[in-house]
Amino acid sequence: MPDVNYTINAQVQKGALSQSFAASGITADIATAGMLAVTLNLGTAVTQISTATMGSLGLCFARSLATETTHTVSFGRFDGTNLHETVSLRAGEAAILRLAAGNYAANAAVGASRLVLTVLED
């Protein structure tokens, strides 16, 4: 039995554009039962995300808790100086991605924006 099971569904309706995407029953196995779950209160400055206690990085589930449309949060690789934005979430949006080894950080377009991250060990 897989360790992780998740589903992604999307429907787009705008004018003549009508499209749907569904990926159900996506599964993944993890070798180590480890997890990092954090809620970050972000400002415009870069906030580093410590994954030092994790043996290896795996799936990451991200969700913006912002309620104002101007409160965009960004998440990505951090090289010690620069945040290389990989994911940009608007208010209420979510993303699922598999993290490569490395350092990560986040920031927001407007202060007092929150981001929830759950990172599973691989």
MARSELUM-589365 format. One record per residue: residue number from 1; x, y, z of N, C-alpha, C in turn. Coordinates in steps of 0.001 Angstrom, whole numbers. Example, Ala and Ser with C-alpha at 12.3 -4.5 7.8 and 13.67 -1.06 7.14 Angstrom:
BEGIN
num: 1, n_u: 13190, n_v: -5690, n_w: 7800, ca_u: 12300, ca_v: -4500, ca_w: 7800, c_u: 13200, c_v: -3300, c_w: 7800
num: 2, n_u: 12850, n_v: -2250, n_w: 7080, ca_u: 13670, ca_v: -1060, ca_w: 7140, c_u: 12900, c_v: 30, c_w: 7870
This chain:
BEGIN
num: 1, n_u: 845, n_v: -1184, n_w: 0, ca_u: 0, ca_v: 0, ca_w: 0, c_u: 885, c_v: 1240, c_w: 0
num: 2, n_u: 582, n_v: 2243, n_w: -846, ca_u: 1396, ca_v: 3464, ca_w: -893, c_u: 1311, c_v: 4258, c_w: 409
num: 3, n_u: 2363, n_v: 5006, n_w: 678, ca_u: 2417, ca_v: 5836, ca_w: 1878, c_u: 1636, c_v: 7141, c_w: 1724
num: 4, n_u: 1585, n_v: 7671, n_w: 510, ca_u: 921, ca_v: 8949, ca_w: 242, c_u: -31, c_v: 8752, c_w: -937
num: 5, n_u: -1228, n_v: 9307, n_w: -829, ca_u: -2204, ca_v: 9246, ca_w: -1904, c_u: -2853, c_v: 10619, c_w: -2010
num: 6, n_u: -2841, n_v: 11212, n_w: -3212, ca_u: -3459, ca_v: 12525, ca_w: -3371, c_u: -4089, c_v: 12670, c_w: -4749
num: 7, n_u: -4942, n_v: 13677, n_w: -4890, ca_u: -5700, ca_v: 13931, ca_w: -6109, c_u: -5609, c_v: 15405, c_w: -6468
num: 8, n_u: -5535, n_v: 15681, n_w: -7761, ca_u: -5532, ca_v: 17054, ca_w: -8262, c_u: -6661, c_v: 17181, c_w: -9275
num: 9, n_u: -7504, n_v: 18177, n_w: -9118, ca_u: -8588, ca_v: 18454, ca_w: -10062, c_u: -8617, c_v: 19931, c_w: -10384
num: 10, n_u: -8800, n_v: 20265, n_w: -11657, ca_u: -8913, ca_v: 21667, ca_w: -12052, c_u: -9908, c_v: 21785, c_w: -13195
num: 11, n_u: -10708, n_v: 22842, n_w: -13162, ca_u: -11640, ca_v: 23149, ca_w: -14239, c_u: -11514, c_v: 24619, c_w: -14574
num: 12, n_u: -11390, n_v: 24922, n_w: -15865, ca_u: -11252, ca_v: 26293, ca_w: -16333, c_u: -12441, c_v: 26615, c_w: -17237
num: 13, n_u: -13111, n_v: 27716, n_w: -16953, ca_u: -14208, ca_v: 28221, ca_w: -17774, c_u: -14017, c_v: 29721, c_w: -17917
num: 14, n_u: -13670, n_v: 30178, n_w: -19112, ca_u: -13503, ca_v: 31610, ca_w: -19358, c_u: -13832, c_v: 31865, c_w: -20823
num: 15, n_u: -14951, n_v: 32518, n_w: -21085, ca_u: -15365, ca_v: 32760, ca_w: -22454, c_u: -15510, c_v: 31433, c_w: -23199
num: 16, n_u: -14848, n_v: 31321, n_w: -24344, ca_u: -14912, ca_v: 30102, ca_w: -25160, c_u: -13980, c_v: 29012, c_w: -24643
num: 17, n_u: -13144, n_v: 29336, n_w: -23672, ca_u: -12203, ca_v: 28357, ca_w: -23128, c_u: -12895, c_v: 27480, c_w: -22092
num: 18, n_u: -12827, n_v: 26193, n_w: -22311, ca_u: -13372, ca_v: 25235, ca_w: -21362, c_u: -12422, c_v: 24046, c_w: -21319
num: 19, n_u: -11795, n_v: 23831, n_w: -20190, ca_u: -10790, ca_v: 22779, ca_w: -20074, c_u: -10820, c_v: 22208, c_w: -18666
num: 20, n_u: -10550, n_v: 20926, n_w: -18553, ca_u: -10442, ca_v: 20320, ca_w: -17232, c_u: -9205, c_v: 19442, c_w: -17190
num: 21, n_u: -8701, n_v: 19262, n_w: -15978, ca_u: -7547, ca_v: 18409, ca_w: -15733, c_u: -7817, c_v: 17640, c_w: -14459
num: 22, n_u: -7572, n_v: 16332, n_w: -14504, ca_u: -7751, ca_v: 15522, ca_w: -13305, c_u: -6661, c_v: 14462, c_w: -13246
num: 23, n_u: -6077, n_v: 14327, n_w: -12100, ca_u: -5112, ca_v: 13264, ca_w: -11830, c_u: -5506, c_v: 12669, c_w: -10487
num: 24, n_u: -6164, n_v: 11532, n_w: -10537, ca_u: -6689, ca_v: 10909, ca_w: -9320, c_u: -5835, c_v: 9733, c_w: -8895
num: 25, n_u: -5802, n_v: 9496, n_w: -7608, ca_u: -5107, ca_v: 8327, ca_w: -7086, c_u: -3607, c_v: 8345, c_w: -7310
num: 26, n_u: -3010, n_v: 9521, n_w: -7288, ca_u: -1555, ca_v: 9630, ca_w: -7412, c_u: -955, c_v: 9090, c_w: -6118
num: 27, n_u: 24, n_v: 8229, n_w: -6245, ca_u: 610, ca_v: 7621, ca_w: -5053, c_u: 2111, c_v: 7818, c_w: -5023
num: 28, n_u: 2658, n_v: 7772, n_w: -3835, ca_u: 4102, ca_v: 7870, ca_w: -3637, c_u: 4474, c_v: 7079, c_w: -2397
num: 29, n_u: 5627, n_v: 6509, n_w: -2429, ca_u: 6168, ca_v: 5825, ca_w: -1256, c_u: 7283, c_v: 6678, c_w: -682
num: 30, n_u: 7402, n_v: 6671, n_w: 635, ca_u: 8488, ca_v: 7393, ca_w: 1291, c_u: 9294, c_v: 6398, c_w: 2117
num: 31, n_u: 10604, n_v: 6581, n_w: 2114, ca_u: 11486, ca_v: 5644, ca_w: 2815, c_u: 11544, c_v: 5938, c_w: 4305
num: 32, n_u: 11391, n_v: 7203, n_w: 4676, ca_u: 11508, ca_v: 7615, ca_w: 6071, c_u: 10236, c_v: 8337, c_w: 6502
num: 33, n_u: 9743, n_v: 8015, n_w: 7677, ca_u: 8527, ca_v: 8656, ca_w: 8185, c_u: 8890, c_v: 9961, c_w: 8878
num: 34, n_u: 9235, n_v: 10957, n_w: 8080, ca_u: 9593, ca_v: 12258, ca_w: 8626, c_u: 8820, c_v: 13349, c_w: 7922
num: 35, n_u: 8584, n_v: 14452, n_w: 8634, ca_u: 7784, ca_v: 15528, ca_w: 8078, c_u: 8156, c_v: 16851, c_w: 8730
num: 36, n_u: 8097, n_v: 17907, n_w: 7942, ca_u: 8229, ca_v: 19266, ca_w: 8433, c_u: 6927, c_v: 19974, c_w: 8102
num: 37, n_u: 6237, n_v: 20490, n_w: 9104, ca_u: 5004, ca_v: 21241, ca_w: 8887, c_u: 5170, c_v: 22596, c_w: 9559
num: 38, n_u: 5106, n_v: 23659, n_w: 8748, ca_u: 5294, ca_v: 25008, ca_w: 9283, c_u: 4245, c_v: 25958, c_w: 8706
num: 39, n_u: 3877, n_v: 26931, n_w: 9512, ca_u: 3071, ca_v: 28046, ca_w: 9044, c_u: 3942, c_v: 29281, c_w: 9178
num: 40, n_u: 4249, n_v: 29892, n_w: 8052, ca_u: 5139, ca_v: 31047, ca_w: 8028, c_u: 4335, c_v: 32330, c_w: 7950
num: 41, n_u: 4679, n_v: 33307, n_w: 8785, ca_u: 4107, ca_v: 34640, ca_w: 8713, c_u: 5129, c_v: 35483, c_w: 7963
num: 42, n_u: 4864, n_v: 35718, n_w: 6691, ca_u: 5864, ca_v: 36307, ca_w: 5804, c_u: 5725, c_v: 37806, c_w: 5655
num: 43, n_u: 6858, n_v: 38435, n_w: 5455, ca_u: 6927, ca_v: 39826, ca_w: 5061, c_u: 7603, c_v: 39886, c_w: 3705
num: 44, n_u: 8030, n_v: 41065, n_w: 3310, ca_u: 8667, ca_v: 41207, ca_w: 2005, c_u: 10118, c_v: 40727, c_w: 2015
num: 45, n_u: 10712, n_v: 40605, n_w: 3196, ca_u: 12077, ca_v: 40068, ca_w: 3305, c_u: 12034, c_v: 38547, c_w: 3167
num: 46, n_u: 13116, n_v: 37979, n_w: 2714, ca_u: 13210, ca_v: 36533, ca_w: 2530, c_u: 13266, c_v: 35826, c_w: 3879
num: 47, n_u: 12460, n_v: 34790, n_w: 4053, ca_u: 12454, ca_v: 33952, ca_w: 5249, c_u: 12974, c_v: 32581, c_w: 4861
num: 48, n_u: 14104, n_v: 32179, n_w: 5455, ca_u: 14659, ca_v: 30862, ca_w: 5163, c_u: 13825, c_v: 29779, c_w: 5831
num: 49, n_u: 13741, n_v: 28633, n_w: 5175, ca_u: 12987, ca_v: 27493, ca_w: 5692, c_u: 13993, c_v: 26412, c_w: 6041
num: 50, n_u: 14082, n_v: 26081, n_w: 7315, ca_u: 15076, ca_v: 25113, ca_w: 7765, c_u: 14572, c_v: 23691, c_w: 7549
num: 51, n_u: 15314, n_v: 22928, n_w: 6750, ca_u: 15026, ca_v: 21510, ca_w: 6544, c_u: 16195, c_v: 20667, c_w: 7060
num: 52, n_u: 16997, n_v: 21258, n_w: 7934, ca_u: 18217, ca_v: 20602, ca_w: 8421, c_u: 17941, c_v: 19289, c_w: 9154
num: 53, n_u: 16777, n_v: 19148, n_w: 9750, ca_u: 16474, ca_v: 17928, ca_w: 10503, c_u: 15974, c_v: 16798, c_w: 9601
num: 54, n_u: 15820, n_v: 17077, n_w: 8326, ca_u: 15300, ca_v: 16071, ca_w: 7404, c_u: 16447, c_v: 15379, c_w: 6671
num: 55, n_u: 16331, n_v: 14066, n_w: 6530, ca_u: 17357, ca_v: 13298, ca_w: 5831, c_u: 17363, c_v: 13558, c_w: 4340
num: 56, n_u: 16181, n_v: 13642, n_w: 3747, ca_u: 16047, ca_v: 13947, ca_w: 2322, c_u: 14683, c_v: 14584, c_w: 2100
num: 57, n_u: 14601, n_v: 15440, n_w: 1089, ca_u: 13361, ca_v: 16155, ca_w: 820, c_u: 12516, c_v: 15389, c_w: -184
num: 58, n_u: 11203, n_v: 15429, n_w: 7, ca_u: 10286, ca_v: 14743, ca_w: -898, c_u: 9156, c_v: 15661, c_w: -1309
num: 59, n_u: 7940, n_v: 15159, n_w: -1211, ca_u: 6773, ca_v: 15938, ca_w: -1599, c_u: 6572, c_v: 17133, c_w: -681
num: 60, n_u: 6098, n_v: 18222, n_w: -1275, ca_u: 5792, ca_v: 19441, ca_w: -526, c_u: 4384, c_v: 19884, c_w: -908
num: 61, n_u: 3565, n_v: 20101, n_w: 102, ca_u: 2223, ca_v: 20627, ca_w: -79, c_u: 2242, c_v: 22052, c_w: 467
num: 62, n_u: 1883, n_v: 23023, n_w: -370, ca_u: 1944, ca_v: 24434, ca_w: 10, c_u: 563, c_v: 25062, c_w: -154
num: 63, n_u: 220, n_v: 25975, n_w: 773, ca_u: -1071, ca_v: 26663, ca_w: 699, c_u: -930, c_v: 28069, c_w: 1250
num: 64, n_u: -1388, n_v: 29040, n_w: 486, ca_u: -1423, ca_v: 30421, ca_w: 945, c_u: -2655, c_v: 30614, c_w: 1811
num: 65, n_u: -2464, n_v: 31165, n_w: 3000, ca_u: -3586, ca_v: 31461, ca_w: 3883, c_u: -4051, c_v: 32906, c_w: 3741
num: 66, n_u: -3479, n_v: 33613, n_w: 2789, ca_u: -3869, ca_v: 35004, ca_w: 2565, c_u: -5321, c_v: 35067, c_w: 2113
num: 67, n_u: -5994, n_v: 36152, n_w: 2457, ca_u: -7372, ca_v: 36363, ca_w: 2043, c_u: -7511, c_v: 37570, c_w: 1120
num: 68, n_u: -6509, n_v: 38413, n_w: 1076, ca_u: -6517, ca_v: 39591, ca_w: 201, c_u: -5820, c_v: 39244, c_w: -1106
num: 69, n_u: -6390, n_v: 39635, n_w: -2226, ca_u: -5829, ca_v: 39274, ca_w: -3533, c_u: -4426, c_v: 39833, c_w: -3754
num: 70, n_u: -4055, n_v: 40887, n_w: -3059, ca_u: -2719, ca_v: 41478, ca_w: -3223, c_u: -1653, c_v: 40745, c_w: -2406
num: 71, n_u: -2040, n_v: 39792, n_w: -1588, ca_u: -1099, ca_v: 39086, ca_w: -716, c_u: -571, c_v: 37813, c_w: -1377
num: 72, n_u: 281, n_v: 37985, n_w: -2356, ca_u: 912, ca_v: 36863, ca_w: -3048, c_u: 2122, c_v: 36402, c_w: -2258
num: 73, n_u: 2284, n_v: 35071, n_w: -2119, ca_u: 3458, ca_v: 34519, ca_w: -1453, c_u: 4278, c_v: 33730, c_w: -2474
num: 74, n_u: 5600, n_v: 33774, n_w: -2338, ca_u: 6496, ca_v: 33075, ca_w: -3245, c_u: 7384, c_v: 32131, c_w: -2459
num: 75, n_u: 7729, n_v: 31011, n_w: -3090, ca_u: 8494, ca_v: 29951, ca_w: -2458, c_u: 9468, c_v: 29402, c_w: -3497
num: 76, n_u: 10695, n_v: 29099, n_w: -3064, ca_u: 11653, ca_v: 28528, ca_w: -4012, c_u: 13015, c_v: 28297, c_w: -3408
num: 77, n_u: 13967, n_v: 28023, n_w: -4283, ca_u: 15343, ca_v: 27756, ca_w: -3861, c_u: 15996, c_v: 29037, c_w: -3375
num: 78, n_u: 16882, n_v: 28876, n_w: -2411, ca_u: 17603, ca_v: 30001, ca_w: -1830, c_u: 19090, c_v: 29694, c_w: -1907
num: 79, n_u: 19854, n_v: 30574, n_w: -2557, ca_u: 21285, ca_v: 30330, ca_w: -2743, c_u: 22161, c_v: 31024, c_w: -1699
num: 80, n_u: 21540, n_v: 31519, n_w: -637, ca_u: 22281, ca_v: 32224, ca_w: 398, c_u: 22158, c_v: 33731, c_w: 262
num: 81, n_u: 21813, n_v: 34180, n_w: -942, ca_u: 21633, ca_v: 35599, ca_w: -1213, c_u: 20281, c_v: 35877, c_w: -1855
num: 82, n_u: 19930, n_v: 35067, n_w: -2842, ca_u: 18730, ca_v: 35321, ca_w: -3639, c_u: 17705, c_v: 34197, c_w: -3514
num: 83, n_u: 16456, n_v: 34595, n_w: -3483, ca_u: 15344, ca_v: 33650, ca_w: -3565, c_u: 15016, c_v: 33462, c_w: -5038
num: 84, n_u: 15100, n_v: 32233, n_w: -5514, ca_u: 14742, ca_v: 31900, ca_w: -6890, c_u: 13327, c_v: 31340, c_w: -6850
num: 85, n_u: 12371, n_v: 32224, n_w: -7094, ca_u: 10963, ca_v: 31874, ca_w: -6937, c_u: 10566, c_v: 30760, c_w: -7905
num: 86, n_u: 10020, n_v: 29695, n_w: -7347, ca_u: 9547, ca_v: 28562, ca_w: -8130, c_u: 8031, c_v: 28527, c_w: -8140
num: 87, n_u: 7430, n_v: 28869, n_w: -7014, ca_u: 5986, ca_v: 28853, ca_w: -6858, c_u: 5537, c_v: 30217, c_w: -6356
num: 88, n_u: 4514, n_v: 30758, n_w: -6989, ca_u: 3904, ca_v: 32002, ca_w: -6543, c_u: 2423, c_v: 31724, c_w: -6348
num: 89, n_u: 1948, n_v: 31897, n_w: -5118, ca_u: 562, ca_v: 31579, ca_w: -4787, c_u: -221, c_v: 32840, c_w: -4452
num: 90, n_u: -1357, n_v: 32969, n_w: -5060, ca_u: -2280, ca_v: 34044, ca_w: -4712, c_u: -3123, c_v: 33600, c_w: -3520
num: 91, n_u: -3916, n_v: 34505, n_w: -2994, ca_u: -4728, ca_v: 34221, ca_w: -1811, c_u: -5526, c_v: 32926, c_w: -1980
num: 92, n_u: -5335, n_v: 32000, n_w: -1041, ca_u: -6084, ca_v: 30754, ca_w: -1015, c_u: -5582, c_v: 29654, c_w: -1926
num: 93, n_u: -4617, n_v: 29934, n_w: -2795, ca_u: -4147, ca_v: 28920, ca_w: -3735, c_u: -3236, c_v: 27900, c_w: -3059
num: 94, n_u: -3120, n_v: 26730, n_w: -3714, ca_u: -2295, ca_v: 25644, ca_w: -3196, c_u: -1438, c_v: 25067, c_w: -4319
num: 95, n_u: -364, n_v: 24377, n_w: -3937, ca_u: 519, ca_v: 23730, ca_w: -4907, c_u: 1095, c_v: 22462, c_w: -4302
num: 96, n_u: 1386, n_v: 21507, n_w: -5171, ca_u: 2053, ca_v: 20270, ca_w: -4777, c_u: 3283, c_v: 20136, c_w: -5658
num: 97, n_u: 4436, n_v: 19889, n_w: -5043, ca_u: 5665, ca_v: 19723, ca_w: -5797, c_u: 6606, c_v: 18793, c_w: -5061
num: 98, n_u: 7544, n_v: 18225, n_w: -5785, ca_u: 8584, ca_v: 17392, ca_w: -5179, c_u: 9851, c_v: 18238, c_w: -5124
num: 99, n_u: 10404, n_v: 18373, n_w: -3924, ca_u: 11572, ca_v: 19233, ca_w: -3734, c_u: 12861, c_v: 18495, c_w: -4049
num: 100, n_u: 13752, n_v: 19185, n_w: -4729, ca_u: 15106, ca_v: 18693, ca_w: -4937, c_u: 15931, c_v: 19076, c_w: -3712
num: 101, n_u: 17063, n_v: 18417, n_w: -3533, ca_u: 17939, ca_v: 18761, ca_w: -2410, c_u: 18364, c_v: 20217, c_w: -2527
num: 102, n_u: 18482, n_v: 20882, n_w: -1412, ca_u: 18917, ca_v: 22273, ca_w: -1432, c_u: 18269, c_v: 23083, c_w: -335
num: 103, n_u: 18516, n_v: 24373, n_w: -366, ca_u: 17977, ca_v: 25306, ca_w: 617, c_u: 16766, c_v: 26016, c_w: 35
num: 104, n_u: 15791, n_v: 26294, n_w: 888, ca_u: 14547, ca_v: 26920, ca_w: 434, c_u: 14201, c_v: 28124, c_w: 1303
num: 105, n_u: 13402, n_v: 29020, n_w: 715, ca_u: 12970, ca_v: 30223, ca_w: 1416, c_u: 11657, c_v: 30695, c_w: 802
num: 106, n_u: 11061, n_v: 31690, n_w: 1442, ca_u: 9796, ca_v: 32252, ca_w: 957, c_u: 9747, c_v: 33736, c_w: 1300
num: 107, n_u: 8888, n_v: 34452, n_w: 612, ca_u: 8599, ca_v: 35840, ca_w: 956, c_u: 7223, c_v: 36197, c_w: 416
num: 108, n_u: 6789, n_v: 37417, n_w: 678, ca_u: 5455, ca_v: 37847, ca_w: 264, c_u: 5532, c_v: 39223, c_w: -393
num: 109, n_u: 4546, n_v: 39507, n_w: -1216, ca_u: 4467, ca_v: 40822, ca_w: -1851, c_u: 4050, c_v: 41886, c_w: -844
num: 110, n_u: 3272, n_v: 41463, n_w: 170, ca_u: 2766, ca_v: 42350, ca_w: 1211, c_u: 2992, c_v: 41677, c_w: 2553
num: 111, n_u: 3395, n_v: 42441, n_w: 3558, ca_u: 3636, ca_v: 41884, ca_w: 4884, c_u: 2398, c_v: 41239, c_w: 5479
num: 112, n_u: 2622, n_v: 40398, n_w: 6483, ca_u: 1561, ca_v: 39698, ca_w: 7219, c_u: 782, c_v: 38731, c_w: 6334
num: 113, n_u: 1491, n_v: 38096, n_w: 5397, ca_u: 903, ca_v: 37050, ca_w: 4567, c_u: 1384, c_v: 35711, c_w: 5099
num: 114, n_u: 495, n_v: 34716, n_w: 5161, ca_u: 887, ca_v: 33428, ca_w: 5734, c_u: 912, c_v: 32332, c_w: 4681
num: 115, n_u: 1860, n_v: 31422, n_w: 4854, ca_u: 2058, ca_v: 30287, ca_w: 3968, c_u: 2205, c_v: 29036, c_w: 4826
num: 116, n_u: 1455, n_v: 28002, n_w: 4493, ca_u: 1557, ca_v: 26714, ca_w: 5174, c_u: 2332, c_v: 25765, c_w: 4266
num: 117, n_u: 3357, n_v: 25133, n_w: 4816, ca_u: 4168, ca_v: 24150, ca_w: 4079, c_u: 4189, c_v: 22842, c_w: 4855
num: 118, n_u: 3946, n_v: 21761, n_w: 4156, ca_u: 4148, ca_v: 20424, ca_w: 4703, c_u: 5112, c_v: 19720, c_w: 3774
num: 119, n_u: 6303, n_v: 19392, n_w: 4276, ca_u: 7323, ca_v: 18733, ca_w: 3479, c_u: 7538, c_v: 17328, c_w: 4047
num: 120, n_u: 7402, n_v: 16330, n_w: 3195, ca_u: 7615, ca_v: 14949, ca_w: 3609, c_u: 9026, c_v: 14523, c_w: 3244
num: 121, n_u: 9618, n_v: 13677, n_w: 4105, ca_u: 10897, ca_v: 13099, ca_w: 3740, c_u: 10653, c_v: 12102, c_w: 2611
num: 122, n_u: 11670, n_v: 11902, n_w: 1800, ca_u: 11533, ca_v: 11008, ca_w: 666, c_u: 11881, c_v: 9582, c_w: 1052
